[in-house]
């Protein structure tokens, strides 16, 4: 699709299942676009530089992907949630030959994104219109090196992607040395984060979180990346990479997580609730 009009790129707008989707060109990068749905930023893609991850949480997940295996080695990655496919593009560029499966329930959104921002030929990315939990339950045992969950309905994580049965499915699909990573969002007193830590700690021996210090100290609402695995993930390498970012983040694990748990219990399907509603402007477009 020609994304230019009169020599200038213009925003693209389309009604999708989740509401009004917009692809907005970045005036500072020649072929970069921001995806929003109902005004909430969802993804950022630079077609010329797919390894550029604009969102801080995505950069932290990128660091995990970089540290998950020797440089350039292909990975099998299951993505729950697609957006503009920023992370699948990152893996395809940094680890050629990787096999990636993306479950994105909004087929209209995927059609819009891939029409305006097509995937490179031979990227090895398969996108299907499927609910994240349903796709997880259908995936084969031990089929993924990395499982990435970045699923939002509007600005909240659906309840059925926060439970103990869901975490057990994630463990089933991951290989023994595989890693689960989820993009969460919360603020003090961190009740939602505590519930997720308790849920995944019930299934995985190793659990960690990555976030900016201001978020971890309860000063503002923000993204927290939850990590879970059977074998100890490369936390030292991840911490080194995250600390060198323009907006440095900390990696917390072990006893440092006790202050967030505060007696929280694993979440069952019957008691699950969506993640908290962000305050106005928490993820606004600057």
PASEBA-1860 file (N, C-alpha, C; in nm, 3 decimals):
! residues 286
1> XXXXXXXX> 0.084/-0.120/0.000/0.000/0.000/0.000/0.087/0.124/0.000 ~ 0.051/0.224/-0.080/0.125/0.350/-0.083/0.088/0.432/0.039 ~ 0.185/0.453/0.128/0.158/0.526/0.252/0.193/0.673/0.240 ~ 0.208/0.724/0.119/0.245/0.862/0.101/0.138/0.935/0.019 ~ 0.121/1.062/0.047/0.028/1.145/-0.029/0.096/1.279/-0.053 ~ 0.113/1.315/-0.179/0.179/1.441/-0.209/0.319/1.449/-0.155 ~ 0.388/1.333/-0.146/0.525/1.332/-0.096/0.535/1.329/0.055 ~ 0.421/1.337/0.125/0.423/1.337/0.270/0.340/1.220/0.322
9> XXXXXXXX> 0.391/1.154/0.423/0.315/1.046/0.484/0.198/1.103/0.564 ~ 0.089/1.033/0.564/-0.028/1.079/0.637/-0.077/0.968/0.729 ~ -0.145/1.002/0.839/-0.200/0.898/0.926/-0.300/0.812/0.852 ~ -0.303/0.686/0.889/-0.400/0.592/0.835/-0.497/0.554/0.947 ~ -0.624/0.548/0.916/-0.727/0.522/1.017/-0.818/0.412/0.966 ~ -0.851/0.317/1.056/-0.943/0.211/1.017/-1.018/0.161/1.140 ~ -1.145/0.129/1.119/-1.224/0.066/1.225/-1.186/-0.082/1.232 ~ -1.149/-0.127/1.352/-1.113/-0.266/1.374/-1.198/-0.318/1.489
17> XXXXXXXX> -1.179/-0.444/1.522/-1.259/-0.504/1.629/-1.246/-0.427/1.760 ~ -1.126/-0.380/1.789/-1.103/-0.311/1.915/-1.140/-0.164/1.916 ~ -1.188/-0.111/1.804/-1.225/0.030/1.796/-1.157/0.098/1.679 ~ -1.121/0.223/1.697/-1.055/0.297/1.590/-0.903/0.281/1.600 ~ -0.845/0.223/1.497/-0.699/0.205/1.492/-0.639/0.314/1.404 ~ -0.526/0.366/1.447/-0.454/0.467/1.370/-0.308/0.426/1.357 ~ -0.253/0.443/1.238/-0.110/0.434/1.216/-0.061/0.574/1.186 ~ 0.023/0.625/1.276/0.066/0.764/1.272/0.214/0.769/1.239
25> XXXXXXXX> 0.252/0.840/1.132/0.394/0.845/1.096/0.474/0.926/1.198 ~ 0.596/0.882/1.223/0.690/0.953/1.310/0.766/1.053/1.224 ~ 0.755/1.180/1.257/0.819/1.284/1.174/0.971/1.279/1.184 ~ 1.024/1.211/1.288/1.169/1.209/1.307/1.237/1.086/1.245 ~ 1.159/0.987/1.203/1.217/0.866/1.143/1.140/0.838/1.015 ~ 1.212/0.822/0.906/1.153/0.827/0.772/1.044/0.724/0.748 ~ 1.059/0.602/0.801/0.961/0.496/0.774/0.917/0.430/0.905 ~ 0.894/0.513/1.006/0.851/0.463/1.136/0.708/0.507/1.164
33> XXXXXXXX> 0.634/0.418/1.230/0.492/0.440/1.254/0.453/0.400/1.396 ~ 0.361/0.476/1.454/0.303/0.444/1.584/0.161/0.393/1.562 ~ 0.129/0.278/1.621/-0.006/0.224/1.616/-0.078/0.259/1.746 ~ -0.198/0.317/1.732/-0.285/0.338/1.848/-0.419/0.272/1.820 ~ -0.484/0.226/1.927/-0.620/0.174/1.918/-0.703/0.244/2.025 ~ -0.806/0.315/1.979/-0.888/0.396/2.069/-0.801/0.494/2.148 ~ -0.698/0.547/2.082/-0.612/0.648/2.142/-0.500/0.594/2.228 ~ -0.500/0.464/2.258/-0.396/0.406/2.343/-0.282/0.354/2.257
41> XXXXXXXX> -0.160/0.397/2.282/-0.045/0.346/2.205/-0.031/0.196/2.220 ~ -0.014/0.126/2.107/-0.004/-0.019/2.108/0.132/-0.071/2.061 ~ 0.184/-0.013/1.954/0.310/-0.061/1.897/0.378/0.052/1.821 ~ 0.508/0.035/1.802/0.587/0.128/1.723/0.678/0.045/1.634 ~ 0.676/0.075/1.504/0.754/-0.003/1.408/0.833/0.091/1.318 ~ 0.962/0.063/1.301/1.045/0.131/1.203/1.079/0.029/1.095 ~ 1.022/0.046/0.976/1.042/-0.051/0.869/1.188/-0.058/0.824 ~ 1.261/0.053/0.836/1.401/0.053/0.796/1.492/-0.005/0.904
49> XXXXXXXX> 1.445/-0.004/1.028/1.528/-0.048/1.140/1.442/-0.130/1.237 ~ 1.405/-0.253/1.199/1.314/-0.331/1.284/1.371/-0.366/1.420 ~ 1.502/-0.353/1.437/1.560/-0.380/1.569/1.553/-0.259/1.662 ~ 1.496/-0.149/1.613/1.472/-0.033/1.700/1.340/-0.054/1.773 ~ 1.346/-0.063/1.905/1.227/-0.078/1.988/1.206/0.051/2.065 ~ 1.103/0.124/2.029/1.079/0.257/2.085/1.025/0.252/2.227 ~ 0.929/0.162/2.252/0.867/0.155/2.384/0.966/0.092/2.482 ~ 0.971/0.150/2.604/1.069/0.101/2.701/1.046/-0.045/2.738
57> XXXXXXXX> 0.919/-0.084/2.758/0.894/-0.223/2.797/0.935/-0.318/2.685 ~ 0.912/-0.278/2.560/0.950/-0.363/2.447/1.101/-0.376/2.440 ~ 1.173/-0.269/2.472/1.319/-0.276/2.471/1.368/-0.375/2.576 ~ 1.300/-0.379/2.691/1.340/-0.475/2.795/1.314/-0.618/2.751 ~ 1.203/-0.640/2.683/1.178/-0.773/2.628/1.282/-0.806/2.521 ~ 1.320/-0.706/2.442/1.426/-0.725/2.343/1.557/-0.767/2.408 ~ 1.589/-0.708/2.521/1.711/-0.749/2.593/1.701/-0.895/2.637 ~ 1.583/-0.935/2.683/1.565/-1.075/2.721/1.586/-1.166/2.601
65> XXXXXXXX> 1.529/-1.129/2.488/1.545/-1.209/2.367/1.692/-1.216/2.325 ~ 1.764/-1.106/2.341/1.906/-1.106/2.306/1.987/-1.199/2.395 ~ 1.947/-1.207/2.522/2.023/-1.286/2.619/1.976/-1.431/2.627 ~ 1.866/-1.465/2.559/1.806/-1.597/2.574/1.884/-1.708/2.506 ~ 1.968/-1.673/2.409/2.046/-1.772/2.333/2.164/-1.701/2.272 ~ 2.264/-1.776/2.223/2.378/-1.711/2.158/2.332/-1.619/2.045 ~ 2.407/-1.512/2.024/2.369/-1.410/1.925/2.342/-1.473/1.789 ~ 2.228/-1.437/1.731/2.193/-1.483/1.598/2.129/-1.620/1.590
73> XXXXXXXX> 2.132/-1.696/1.699/2.072/-1.830/1.697/1.920/-1.819/1.686 ~ 1.859/-1.898/1.599/1.714/-1.889/1.583/1.640/-1.940/1.706 ~ 1.520/-1.885/1.728/1.435/-1.925/1.839/1.296/-1.961/1.787 ~ 1.228/-2.047/1.861/1.086/-2.071/1.839/1.012/-1.985/1.941 ~ 0.933/-1.890/1.892/0.868/-1.792/1.979/0.717/-1.794/1.956 ~ 0.641/-1.803/2.064/0.496/-1.790/2.060/0.459/-1.655/2.119 ~ 0.393/-1.572/2.039/0.348/-1.440/2.082/0.198/-1.443/2.107 ~ 0.156/-1.404/2.225/0.015/-1.384/2.253/-0.010/-1.234/2.246
81> XXXXXXXX> -0.078/-1.190/2.141/-0.094/-1.048/2.113/0.003/-1.007/2.005 ~ -0.047/-0.930/1.907/0.038/-0.895/1.794/0.059/-0.746/1.775 ~ -0.049/-0.667/1.783/-0.035/-0.524/1.754/0.021/-0.503/1.616 ~ 0.122/-0.418/1.607/0.189/-0.393/1.478/0.305/-0.488/1.454 ~ 0.317/-0.591/1.537/0.416/-0.698/1.520/0.559/-0.648/1.539 ~ 0.578/-0.555/1.632/0.711/-0.499/1.656/0.809/-0.605/1.704 ~ 0.769/-0.687/1.802/0.862/-0.786/1.855/0.886/-0.902/1.758 ~ 0.785/-0.951/1.685/0.816/-1.049/1.582/0.912/-0.996/1.476
89> XXXXXXXX> 0.899/-0.869/1.439/0.992/-0.810/1.343/1.133/-0.804/1.403 ~ 1.141/-0.773/1.531/1.271/-0.766/1.599/1.340/-0.903/1.597 ~ 1.265/-1.008/1.632/1.323/-1.142/1.634/1.365/-1.184/1.493 ~ 1.281/-1.156/1.393/1.313/-1.193/1.256/1.441/-1.126/1.208 ~ 1.463/-1.001/1.250/1.582/-0.927/1.207/1.706/-0.970/1.285 ~ 1.692/-0.994/1.414/1.808/-1.024/1.498/1.843/-1.172/1.502 ~ 1.745/-1.257/1.471/1.767/-1.402/1.475/1.704/-1.466/1.352 ~ 1.764/-1.446/1.235/1.708/-1.505/1.112/1.691/-1.656/1.124
97> XXXXXXXX> 1.584/-1.705/1.065/1.556/-1.847/1.072/1.467/-1.885/1.189 ~ 1.433/-1.787/1.274/1.342/-1.816/1.385/1.203/-1.849/1.333 ~ 1.134/-1.934/1.407/0.995/-1.966/1.375/0.906/-1.898/1.479 ~ 0.814/-1.814/1.430/0.731/-1.737/1.520/0.584/-1.753/1.485 ~ 0.505/-1.770/1.591/0.361/-1.788/1.578/0.296/-1.679/1.662 ~ 0.209/-1.601/1.601/0.146/-1.487/1.668/-0.004/-1.509/1.675 ~ -0.061/-1.507/1.796/-0.206/-1.515/1.815/-0.258/-1.375/1.844 ~ -0.326/-1.316/1.748/-0.385/-1.182/1.762/-0.535/-1.194/1.733
105> XXXXXXXX> -0.620/-1.172/1.833/-0.763/-1.195/1.813/-0.829/-1.098/1.715 ~ -0.770/-0.982/1.694/-0.831/-0.879/1.609/-0.781/-0.895/1.465 ~ -0.855/-0.973/1.386/-0.813/-0.999/1.248/-0.813/-0.871/1.165 ~ -0.907/-0.781/1.192/-0.911/-0.655/1.118/-0.787/-0.571/1.146 ~ -0.740/-0.573/1.269/-0.619/-0.499/1.304/-0.498/-0.557/1.231 ~ -0.486/-0.689/1.231/-0.374/-0.752/1.162/-0.375/-0.719/1.013 ~ -0.494/-0.722/0.951/-0.505/-0.690/0.809/-0.461/-0.547/0.782 ~ -0.503/-0.455/0.868/-0.466/-0.314/0.855/-0.315/-0.296/0.867
113> XXXXXXXX> -0.257/-0.356/0.970/-0.113/-0.342/0.995/-0.031/-0.400/0.880 ~ -0.063/-0.521/0.838/0.018/-0.585/0.736/-0.003/-0.525/0.598 ~ -0.114/-0.455/0.578/-0.135/-0.384/0.452/-0.047/-0.260/0.444 ~ -0.042/-0.184/0.552/0.036/-0.060/0.554/0.183/-0.086/0.586 ~ 0.208/-0.182/0.675/0.344/-0.213/0.721/0.370/-0.362/0.699 ~ 0.389/-0.403/0.576/0.403/-0.547/0.547/0.526/-0.607/0.614 ~ 0.512/-0.734/0.651/0.626/-0.809/0.704/0.726/-0.837/0.593 ~ 0.855/-0.839/0.624/0.954/-0.874/0.522/0.930/-1.014/0.468
121> XXXXXXXX> 0.961/-1.035/0.343/0.947/-1.166/0.283/1.041/-1.264/0.353 ~ 0.990/-1.381/0.386/1.071/-1.483/0.452/1.096/-1.456/0.598 ~ 1.010/-1.374/0.662/1.031/-1.340/0.803/1.008/-1.458/0.896 ~ 0.936/-1.559/0.850/0.910/-1.674/0.935/0.807/-1.648/1.042 ~ 0.716/-1.553/1.016/0.614/-1.514/1.114/0.477/-1.557/1.062 ~ 0.406/-1.635/1.142/0.269/-1.676/1.110/0.175/-1.607/1.207 ~ 0.078/-1.533/1.154/-0.019/-1.462/1.237/-0.156/-1.524/1.217 ~ -0.221/-1.560/1.327/-0.354/-1.619/1.320/-0.450/-1.537/1.406
129> XXXXXXXX> -0.577/-1.533/1.365/-0.681/-1.465/1.442/-0.728/-1.560/1.551 ~ -0.674/-1.547/1.671/-0.706/-1.640/1.779/-0.691/-1.572/1.914 ~ -0.774/-1.611/2.007/-0.759/-1.568/2.146/-0.629/-1.625/2.201 ~ -0.561/-1.546/2.283/-0.431/-1.589/2.333/-0.435/-1.717/2.413 ~ -0.532/-1.731/2.501/-0.536/-1.853/2.583/-0.574/-1.973/2.498 ~ -0.667/-1.954/2.404/-0.704/-2.065/2.317/-0.584/-2.112/2.236 ~ -0.506/-2.017/2.184/-0.387/-2.053/2.107/-0.285/-2.125/2.194 ~ -0.272/-2.080/2.317/-0.178/-2.144/2.410/-0.222/-2.288/2.438
137> XXXXXXXX> -0.349/-2.307/2.461/-0.399/-2.440/2.493/-0.386/-2.536/2.375 ~ -0.384/-2.482/2.253/-0.371/-2.566/2.134/-0.225/-2.593/2.096 ~ -0.132/-2.517/2.154/0.009/-2.534/2.119/0.064/-2.666/2.172 ~ 0.161/-2.720/2.101/0.219/-2.848/2.139/0.307/-2.837/2.263 ~ 0.319/-2.945/2.336/0.407/-2.950/2.453/0.551/-2.918/2.411 ~ 0.621/-2.837/2.490/0.762/-2.811/2.468/0.794/-2.755/2.331 ~ 0.708/-2.672/2.277/0.726/-2.622/2.141/0.787/-2.483/2.132 ~ 0.805/-2.413/2.245/0.852/-2.274/2.240/0.976/-2.254/2.327
145> XXXXXXXX> 1.070/-2.177/2.273/1.184/-2.130/2.352/1.146/-2.009/2.436 ~ 1.061/-1.925/2.379/1.017/-1.803/2.447/0.867/-1.787/2.422 ~ 0.795/-1.750/2.526/0.652/-1.721/2.518/0.634/-1.578/2.564 ~ 0.585/-1.492/2.474/0.567/-1.350/2.504/0.419/-1.318/2.508 ~ 0.373/-1.262/2.618/0.233/-1.224/2.634/0.223/-1.073/2.643 ~ 0.157/-1.013/2.547/0.134/-0.868/2.545/-0.006/-0.845/2.492 ~ -0.104/-0.886/2.572/-0.244/-0.887/2.531/-0.322/-0.787/2.614 ~ -0.383/-0.692/2.546/-0.466/-0.592/2.612/-0.598/-0.580/2.537
153> XXXXXXXX> -0.707/-0.575/2.613/-0.837/-0.542/2.560/-0.863/-0.398/2.600 ~ -0.847/-0.306/2.504/-0.841/-0.165/2.541/-0.711/-0.141/2.613 ~ -0.719/-0.101/2.739/-0.598/-0.074/2.817/-0.583/-0.171/2.934 ~ -0.655/-0.285/2.929/-0.650/-0.381/3.040/-0.621/-0.521/2.989 ~ -0.550/-0.599/3.068/-0.522/-0.739/3.035/-0.645/-0.822/3.067 ~ -0.696/-0.901/2.973/-0.815/-0.983/3.001/-0.792/-1.080/3.117 ~ -0.895/-1.101/3.196/-0.884/-1.181/3.318/-0.838/-1.324/3.291 ~ -0.882/-1.384/3.180/-0.851/-1.525/3.157/-0.705/-1.549/3.121
161> XXXXXXXX> -0.627/-1.438/3.106/-0.484/-1.451/3.080/-0.401/-1.417/3.205 ~ -0.461/-1.435/3.321/-0.393/-1.401/3.447/-0.399/-1.514/3.550 ~ -0.444/-1.631/3.512/-0.480/-1.733/3.610/-0.380/-1.849/3.620 ~ -0.398/-1.929/3.725/-0.311/-2.044/3.746/-0.324/-2.147/3.634 ~ -0.444/-2.180/3.586/-0.452/-2.272/3.471/-0.380/-2.216/3.348 ~ -0.387/-2.087/3.328/-0.314/-2.024/3.216/-0.163/-2.038/3.236 ~ -0.114/-2.014/3.358/0.029/-2.028/3.386/0.076/-2.172/3.365 ~ -0.009/-2.267/3.401/0.028/-2.408/3.381/0.036/-2.442/3.233
169> XXXXXXXX> -0.052/-2.384/3.154/-0.044/-2.403/3.009/0.086/-2.344/2.954 ~ 0.125/-2.227/3.004/0.251/-2.166/2.961/0.369/-2.258/2.991 ~ 0.370/-2.316/3.110/0.479/-2.408/3.147/0.480/-2.531/3.057 ~ 0.363/-2.580/3.022/0.355/-2.698/2.935/0.414/-2.670/2.797 ~ 0.388/-2.552/2.743/0.429/-2.519/2.607/0.578/-2.484/2.599 ~ 0.633/-2.430/2.706/0.774/-2.392/2.705/0.866/-2.514/2.717 ~ 0.980/-2.507/2.651/1.084/-2.606/2.669/1.146/-2.590/2.808 ~ 1.225/-2.689/2.849/1.279/-2.689/2.985/1.355/-2.561/3.017
177> XXXXXXXX> 1.431/-2.509/2.919/1.507/-2.387/2.943/1.438/-2.264/2.884 ~ 1.308/-2.276/2.854/1.234/-2.165/2.796/1.198/-2.059/2.898 ~ 1.160/-1.941/2.848/1.127/-1.827/2.933/0.992/-1.768/2.893 ~ 0.912/-1.738/2.994/0.785/-1.667/2.975/0.808/-1.521/3.011 ~ 0.755/-1.430/2.929/0.763/-1.287/2.960/0.629/-1.223/2.929 ~ 0.577/-1.143/3.021/0.448/-1.078/3.003/0.460/-0.929/3.033 ~ 0.397/-0.849/2.950/0.391/-0.705/2.972/0.270/-0.675/3.060 ~ 0.296/-0.642/3.187/0.191/-0.607/3.282/0.192/-0.456/3.305
185> XXXXXXXX> 0.090/-0.406/3.372/0.086/-0.265/3.410/0.015/-0.254/3.544 ~ 0.075/-0.177/3.635/0.017/-0.165/3.770/0.079/-0.044/3.839 ~ 0.031/-0.018/3.960/0.086/0.088/4.045/0.065/0.046/4.190 ~ 0.130/0.117/4.282/0.111/0.088/4.424/-0.039/0.094/4.457 ~ -0.087/0.000/4.539/-0.015/-0.099/4.621/0.015/-0.232/4.550 ~ 0.012/-0.236/4.417/0.057/-0.351/4.337/-0.022/-0.479/4.365 ~ -0.153/-0.466/4.382/-0.234/-0.586/4.406/-0.235/-0.678/4.284 ~ -0.246/-0.620/4.164/-0.247/-0.703/4.044/-0.111/-0.770/4.024
193> XXXXXXXX> -0.003/-0.694/4.036/0.130/-0.751/4.021/0.153/-0.861/4.123 ~ 0.110/-0.840/4.248/0.126/-0.942/4.352/0.054/-1.070/4.313 ~ -0.068/-1.056/4.259/-0.143/-1.175/4.220/-0.073/-1.252/4.109 ~ -0.009/-1.180/4.017/0.061/-1.246/3.908/0.190/-1.312/3.955 ~ 0.261/-1.249/4.046/0.380/-1.311/4.104/0.344/-1.439/4.177 ~ 0.236/-1.436/4.256/0.194/-1.555/4.331/0.150/-1.665/4.235 ~ 0.082/-1.627/4.129/0.032/-1.726/4.033/0.146/-1.796/3.961 ~ 0.241/-1.720/3.910/0.349/-1.781/3.832/0.453/-1.848/3.921
201> XXXXXXXX> 0.469/-1.799/4.045/0.561/-1.866/4.138/0.509/-2.002/4.180 ~ 0.380/-2.023/4.166/0.321/-2.154/4.197/0.363/-2.259/4.094 ~ 0.399/-2.213/3.973/0.427/-2.303/3.861/0.575/-2.306/3.824 ~ 0.641/-2.191/3.833/0.780/-2.178/3.788/0.874/-2.153/3.906 ~ 0.987/-2.222/3.911/1.083/-2.200/4.021/1.145/-2.061/4.020 ~ 1.158/-2.000/3.902/1.223/-1.869/3.892/1.124/-1.766/3.841 ~ 1.111/-1.658/3.917/1.023/-1.548/3.879/1.098/-1.418/3.903 ~ 1.084/-1.324/3.812/1.150/-1.193/3.826/1.062/-1.088/3.760
209> XXXXXXXX> 1.091/-0.962/3.790/1.022/-0.850/3.726/1.125/-0.747/3.682 ~ 1.088/-0.671/3.579/1.175/-0.566/3.526/1.091/-0.441/3.509 ~ 1.136/-0.330/3.566/1.060/-0.204/3.555/1.149/-0.087/3.594 ~ 1.105/0.032/3.560/1.175/0.153/3.601/1.167/0.168/3.752 ~ 1.271/0.224/3.815/1.268/0.243/3.961/1.146/0.322/4.010 ~ 1.103/0.423/3.935/0.989/0.504/3.979/0.862/0.422/3.989 ~ 0.846/0.327/3.897/0.730/0.238/3.902/0.742/0.143/4.021 ~ 0.859/0.084/4.040/0.880/-0.012/4.149/0.865/0.055/4.285
217> XXXXXXXX> 0.895/0.182/4.294/0.880/0.255/4.421/0.739/0.305/4.443 ~ 0.650/0.280/4.349/0.511/0.320/4.364/0.483/0.464/4.335 ~ 0.574/0.531/4.265/0.555/0.673/4.238/0.463/0.700/4.120 ~ 0.447/0.601/4.032/0.358/0.621/3.919/0.313/0.487/3.863 ~ 0.205/0.490/3.786/0.155/0.374/3.714/0.248/0.347/3.596 ~ 0.276/0.220/3.567/0.364/0.192/3.455/0.374/0.045/3.423 ~ 0.452/0.016/3.320/0.472/-0.122/3.274/0.570/-0.196/3.364 ~ 0.539/-0.323/3.386/0.627/-0.415/3.456/0.634/-0.543/3.373
225> XXXXXXXX> 0.753/-0.584/3.335/0.771/-0.709/3.262/0.791/-0.821/3.363 ~ 0.702/-0.920/3.358/0.711/-1.037/3.444/0.784/-1.148/3.370 ~ 0.883/-1.209/3.433/0.957/-1.322/3.376/0.935/-1.446/3.462 ~ 0.924/-1.561/3.396/0.909/-1.687/3.469/0.976/-1.798/3.389 ~ 1.042/-1.889/3.460/1.112/-1.999/3.391/1.140/-2.112/3.488 ~ 1.172/-2.228/3.431/1.209/-2.344/3.513/1.357/-2.338/3.551 ~ 1.438/-2.286/3.461/1.580/-2.269/3.490/1.610/-2.121/3.505 ~ 1.712/-2.089/3.584/1.741/-1.948/3.610/1.768/-1.874/3.480
233> XXXXXXXX> 1.693/-1.770/3.452/1.715/-1.693/3.330/1.842/-1.608/3.343 ~ 1.890/-1.551/3.233/2.015/-1.473/3.237/1.994/-1.335/3.301 ~ 1.968/-1.335/3.432/1.927/-1.211/3.499/2.039/-1.108/3.507 ~ 2.162/-1.154/3.528/2.274/-1.058/3.537/2.293/-0.986/3.404 ~ 2.290/-1.061/3.295/2.305/-1.000/3.163/2.187/-0.908/3.134 ~ 2.067/-0.951/3.170/1.948/-0.869/3.149/1.957/-0.739/3.229 ~ 2.001/-0.748/3.354/2.014/-0.629/3.438/2.117/-0.533/3.380 ~ 2.226/-0.587/3.329/2.329/-0.501/3.270/2.274/-0.425/3.151
241> XXXXXXXX> 2.201/-0.494/3.065/2.146/-0.430/2.946/2.041/-0.326/2.983 ~ 1.954/-0.362/3.078/1.846/-0.269/3.116/1.898/-0.145/3.186 ~ 2.005/-0.158/3.259/2.061/-0.043/3.331/2.126/0.057/3.237 ~ 2.160/0.013/3.115/2.226/0.101/3.019/2.127/0.171/2.926 ~ 1.999/0.147/2.942/1.898/0.209/2.856/1.883/0.358/2.886 ~ 1.828/0.435/2.791/1.801/0.577/2.817/1.712/0.598/2.940 ~ 1.615/0.507/2.959/1.534/0.507/3.081/1.566/0.376/3.154 ~ 1.667/0.378/3.242/1.714/0.254/3.303/1.605/0.182/3.381
249> XXXXXXXX> 1.614/0.050/3.381/1.521/-0.034/3.456/1.598/-0.125/3.548 ~ 1.529/-0.172/3.651/1.588/-0.266/3.747/1.527/-0.403/3.729 ~ 1.606/-0.504/3.758/1.559/-0.643/3.762/1.550/-0.684/3.908 ~ 1.430/-0.724/3.951/1.408/-0.768/4.089/1.374/-0.916/4.089 ~ 1.432/-0.993/4.182/1.403/-1.136/4.190/1.433/-1.184/4.331 ~ 1.403/-1.310/4.358/1.430/-1.366/4.489/1.357/-1.295/4.600 ~ 1.426/-1.272/4.711/1.363/-1.211/4.828/1.320/-1.067/4.803 ~ 1.376/-1.003/4.701/1.336/-0.865/4.671/1.190/-0.856/4.627
257> XXXXXXXX> 1.132/-0.970/4.588/0.992/-0.969/4.545/0.895/-0.981/4.663 ~ 0.945/-1.011/4.782/0.857/-1.034/4.896/0.771/-0.911/4.927 ~ 0.827/-0.793/4.907/0.752/-0.671/4.940/0.634/-0.649/4.847 ~ 0.639/-0.710/4.728/0.526/-0.700/4.637/0.421/-0.807/4.665 ~ 0.464/-0.925/4.709/0.371/-1.037/4.728/0.271/-1.012/4.840 ~ 0.319/-0.980/4.958/0.233/-0.944/5.071/0.117/-1.041/5.091 ~ 0.147/-1.169/5.089/0.046/-1.269/5.116/-0.050/-1.297/5.003 ~ -0.022/-1.253/4.884/-0.111/-1.276/4.770/-0.119/-1.425/4.738
265> XXXXXXXX> -0.231/-1.467/4.684/-0.254/-1.606/4.647/-0.267/-1.620/4.496 ~ -0.239/-1.739/4.444/-0.260/-1.762/4.302/-0.404/-1.736/4.261 ~ -0.422/-1.695/4.138/-0.554/-1.656/4.087/-0.618/-1.775/4.016 ~ -0.740/-1.807/4.051/-0.815/-1.911/3.982/-0.902/-1.851/3.873 ~ -0.950/-1.934/3.783/-1.035/-1.884/3.675/-1.160/-1.816/3.728 ~ -1.216/-1.869/3.836/-1.342/-1.815/3.888/-1.325/-1.678/3.954 ~ -1.206/-1.650/4.007/-1.185/-1.524/4.080/-1.105/-1.421/4.001 ~ -1.068/-1.452/3.878/-0.980/-1.362/3.802/-1.052/-1.233/3.762
273> XXXXXXXX> -0.975/-1.125/3.760/-1.025/-0.995/3.715/-0.922/-0.936/3.619 ~ -0.964/-0.844/3.530/-0.866/-0.780/3.441/-0.766/-0.695/3.520 ~ -0.657/-0.660/3.454/-0.560/-0.570/3.515/-0.625/-0.434/3.541 ~ -0.568/-0.353/3.630/-0.632/-0.225/3.664/-0.638/-0.127/3.548 ~ -0.739/-0.043/3.551/-0.754/0.062/3.450/-0.646/0.167/3.473 ~ -0.568/0.200/3.370/-0.467/0.305/3.389/-0.531/0.440/3.416 ~ -0.467/0.524/3.495/-0.518/0.660/3.512/-0.509/0.738/3.382 ~ -0.589/0.840/3.369/-0.587/0.922/3.248/-0.447/0.973/3.221
281> XXXXXX> -0.402/0.954/3.096/-0.270/1.006/3.056/-0.155/0.917/3.090 ~ -0.181/0.799/3.152/-0.070/0.712/3.192/0.011/0.666/3.074 ~ -0.056/0.639/2.962/0.014/0.595/2.843/-0.023/0.684/2.724 ~ -0.034/0.810/2.750/-0.071/0.902/2.644/0.040/0.921/2.543 ~ 0.007/0.979/2.431/0.103/1.004/2.324/0.167/1.138/2.349 ~ 0.299/1.137/2.368/0.369/1.262/2.394/0.405/1.336/2.269
END
